[in-house]
């Protein structure tokens, strides 16, 4: 319940304060969290070490602190969804390769948009929905019903519809047969059915959902990322579609698809480690 009221207060401040001031306040609080929440700090440092390789301890700590700061800004953007409009998109968002999405929707019955806990995936989805695309997101429900309703309501402000993780599979299949988009995260498995694969040379449990949906519905997977730039503008980037496979060997097809999109996610995480929001140990060690 405490988290719910904190979110409400944070949303109120994010809306009434100018964007830059909200960012400054969020950055200050994020740094306090970095220094005083040891468990979160150590988890992020643990993950970043395995992503950036031979960097110095000082650099790893600096990148890890930026993770907290950028996540604070991520929350500000999420709380300000009621202010998201065409003017904001024109001013702050540069879109790359939108034609990949348009072409896939024209050629197939639907599209799976795959992203990661990177940049600002919530704002990215909101922007796509504001551009007029029918977008559904598969999201992990929060334990507190009030908090869960708060997050779902924020998404609905921009026209994003939410499908809770692990429910309504038939609904997902129907959506993907009606020229619509389902977006989901592909870098962390929160259940026990993930596929063990190497991610940045270390084993991790990777969710299989995108590959399963692609094979069963014969629609492509489009990796998409919403990256924060240094000046607090954004880049919405669509990668080339990963086409569905149908070799009659579903297990092999599934693993091949997963390996293909994991490599793309891995490349983005290594390029933008300071925007990878993984506050729990990610790797299997």
C-alpha positions in Angstrom: 0.0 0.0 0.0 2.9 2.3 0.7 4.2 1.9 -2.8 0.8 2.9 -4.2 0.7 6.2 -2.4 4.3 6.9 -3.3 3.5 6.3 -7.0 0.5 8.7 -6.6 2.6 11.4 -5.1 5.4 10.9 -7.6 2.8 11.2 -10.5 1.4 14.4 -9.0 4.8 16.0 -8.8 5.8 14.8 -12.3 2.7 16.4 -13.8 2.8 19.7 -12.0 6.6 20.3 -12.2 8.4 21.1 -15.5 10.0 18.1 -17.2 13.6 19.2 -16.5 12.9 19.8 -12.8 11.1 16.4 -12.5 14.2 14.8 -14.0 16.5 16.6 -11.6 14.4 15.5 -8.6 14.2 11.9 -9.9 18.0 11.9 -10.5 18.7 13.0 -6.9 16.4 10.4 -5.4 17.8 7.7 -7.7 21.3 8.5 -6.5 20.1 8.2 -2.9 18.7 4.8 -3.8 22.0 3.8 -5.4 24.0 4.6 -2.2 21.5 3.4 0.4 19.8 0.4 -1.1 22.7 -2.1 -1.0 20.9 -5.1 -2.5 19.7 -3.2 -5.6 23.1 -1.6 -6.1 25.0 -4.9 -5.8 22.6 -6.6 -8.2 23.0 -3.9 -10.9 26.8 -3.9 -10.5 26.8 -7.7 -10.7 24.9 -7.6 -14.0 26.8 -4.6 -15.5 30.2 -6.4 -14.8 29.1 -9.3 -17.0 27.8 -7.0 -19.8 30.7 -4.5 -20.2 33.6 -7.0 -19.8 37.0 -5.7 -19.0 36.0 -2.2 -17.7 37.5 -0.9 -14.5 35.7 -1.1 -11.2 35.3 2.7 -11.3 33.7 2.6 -14.7 31.4 -0.2 -13.7 30.2 1.7 -10.6 29.7 4.8 -12.7 27.6 3.0 -15.3 25.6 1.3 -12.5 24.8 4.6 -10.9 23.6 5.9 -14.3 21.3 2.9 -14.4 19.5 4.2 -11.3 19.4 7.8 -12.6 18.0 6.8 -16.0 15.4 4.6 -14.3 14.3 7.6 -12.3 13.8 9.5 -15.5 12.0 6.5 -17.0 9.5 6.7 -14.1 9.0 10.4 -14.7 8.2 9.8 -18.3 5.7 7.1 -17.3 4.0 9.3 -14.8 3.6 12.0 -17.4 1.7 9.9 -19.9 -1.3 12.2 -19.6 0.8 14.9 -21.3 1.9 12.7 -24.2 0.7 14.1 -27.5 1.7 14.6 -31.1 3.7 17.8 -30.2 5.8 15.8 -27.7 6.5 13.1 -30.2 7.5 15.6 -32.9 9.8 17.5 -30.5 11.4 14.6 -28.6 11.2 11.4 -30.6 13.2 10.4 -33.7 11.7 7.3 -35.3 13.9 5.0 -37.4 12.8 2.2 -39.7 9.0 2.5 -39.1 8.6 1.1 -42.6 9.6 -2.4 -41.2 6.5 -2.3 -39.0 4.2 -1.0 -41.7 5.4 -3.6 -44.3 5.1 -6.4 -41.8 1.5 -5.4 -40.9 0.6 -5.3 -44.6 2.1 -8.7 -45.4 1.2 -10.7 -42.2 -1.8 -11.0 -40.0 -0.1 -9.4 -37.1 3.3 -8.5 -35.5 5.2 -9.4 -32.4 7.2 -6.4 -31.1 10.0 -7.6 -29.0 12.0 -5.3 -26.7 13.9 -5.5 -23.4 14.1 -3.8 -20.0 16.1 -1.1 -21.8 15.6 2.6 -22.4 12.0 3.4 -21.9 9.9 0.5 -23.2 6.7 1.9 -21.6 7.0 5.3 -23.3 8.0 3.5 -26.6 4.8 1.5 -26.5 2.8 4.6 -25.7 4.3 6.5 -28.6 3.5 3.6 -31.0 -0.1 3.6 -29.8 -0.4 7.3 -30.1 0.8 7.0 -33.7 -2.4 5.0 -34.3 -1.1 1.4 -34.2 -3.3 -1.1 -32.3 -0.9 -2.2 -29.5 -1.3 -4.8 -26.8 1.4 -5.4 -24.2 2.0 -8.5 -22.2 2.9 -7.3 -18.7 3.7 -8.9 -15.4 1.0 -8.0 -12.9 2.1 -6.2 -9.7 1.3 -8.0 -6.5 -0.7 -5.1 -5.1 -4.0 -4.7 -7.0 -4.0 -0.9 -6.5 -0.5 -0.6 -7.9 -1.4 -2.9 -10.8 -4.5 -0.8 -11.6 -2.4 2.4 -11.4 0.1 1.0 -14.0 -2.6 -0.3 -16.3 -4.5 3.0 -16.1 -1.3 4.9 -17.1 -0.9 2.7 -20.1 -4.6 3.1 -21.1 -4.1 6.9 -21.2 -2.2 6.4 -24.4 -4.3 3.6 -25.9 -2.2 0.7 -24.8 -4.1 -2.4 -23.8 -2.7 -4.8 -21.2 -2.6 -8.6 -21.2 -1.4 -10.1 -17.9 1.5 -12.5 -18.2 0.3 -16.2 -18.3 -3.3 -15.5 -19.1 -5.6 -15.4 -22.2 -3.3 -17.2 -24.7 -6.3 -17.6 -27.0 -6.9 -13.9 -26.9 -3.2 -13.3 -27.9 -3.6 -15.7 -30.9 -6.8 -13.8 -32.0 -5.0 -10.5 -31.7 -2.2 -11.7 -33.9 -4.7 -12.7 -36.6 -6.3 -9.3 -36.8 -3.6 -7.0 -38.0 -2.6 -6.0 -34.5 0.6 -5.8 -32.5 1.6 -7.6 -29.3 4.6 -6.3 -27.5 6.6 -8.2 -24.9 9.9 -8.2 -23.2 12.5 -10.7 -24.2 15.4 -10.4 -21.9 14.3 -11.9 -18.5 12.2 -14.9 -17.7 10.1 -14.4 -14.6 8.8 -17.9 -14.5 10.5 -21.3 -14.7 10.1 -22.0 -18.4 12.9 -20.0 -19.8 15.5 -21.3 -22.2 19.1 -21.3 -20.8 21.3 -19.5 -23.3 24.5 -17.5 -23.3 23.9 -13.7 -22.9 27.1 -11.7 -23.0 29.1 -15.0 -22.6 27.2 -15.9 -19.4 24.2 -18.3 -19.1 20.8 -16.6 -18.5 17.2 -17.8 -18.5 15.5 -16.3 -21.6 11.7 -16.1 -22.1 10.4 -18.2 -25.0 7.0 -16.4 -25.5 7.9 -14.4 -28.6 9.2 -17.4 -30.5 6.2 -19.6 -29.4 3.8 -16.9 -30.7 5.7 -16.5 -33.9 5.7 -20.2 -34.7 2.1 -20.8 -33.8 0.6 -17.7 -35.6 3.2 -17.5 -38.4 3.8 -13.8 -37.8 7.2 -12.0 -37.7 9.1 -10.7 -34.6 10.2 -7.1 -34.9 12.9 -6.1 -32.3 12.2 -2.5 -31.2 13.9 -0.3 -28.7 13.1 3.2 -27.3 16.5 4.6 -26.3 17.2 7.8 -24.3 19.7 10.2 -26.0 22.2 12.3 -24.1 19.9 15.4 -24.4 16.9 13.5 -23.1 15.3 13.1 -26.5 14.5 9.6 -27.6 15.2 7.3 -30.6 12.5 4.7 -31.4 14.3 2.1 -33.5 12.8 -0.9 -35.3 15.1 -3.7 -36.5 14.5 -5.9 -39.5 11.7 -8.4 -38.9 12.7 -11.9 -37.9 10.5 -14.1 -40.1 8.5 -17.0 -38.7 10.0 -20.5 -39.2 8.1 -23.6 -40.3 10.5 -26.5 -40.8 8.2 -29.0 -39.0 10.8 -29.2 -36.2 9.3 -26.8 -33.8 11.8 -27.2 -31.0 14.7 -26.4 -33.3 12.8 -23.5 -34.9 11.9 -22.1 -31.5 15.5 -22.2 -30.3 16.8 -20.7 -33.6 14.4 -17.8 -33.3 15.3 -17.2 -29.6 19.0 -17.2 -30.4 18.4 -14.7 -33.2 16.5 -12.2 -31.1 18.7 -12.6 -28.0 21.7 -11.6 -30.1 20.0 -8.4 -31.1 19.0 -7.6 -27.5 22.5 -8.4 -26.3 24.0 -6.0 -28.8 21.7 -3.2 -27.6 22.4 -3.9 -23.9 26.1 -3.8 -24.5 25.7 -0.5 -26.4 23.5 1.1 -23.8 24.4 -0.7 -20.5 23.5 2.5 -18.5 19.9 2.0 -19.7 19.4 -1.7 -18.8 17.2 -1.8 -15.8 17.9 -5.1 -14.2 17.7 -4.8 -10.5 17.9 -8.5 -9.7 20.8 -10.9 -10.6 20.2 -11.8 -14.2 22.8 -14.4 -14.9 23.0 -18.1 -13.8 26.1 -18.4 -11.7 
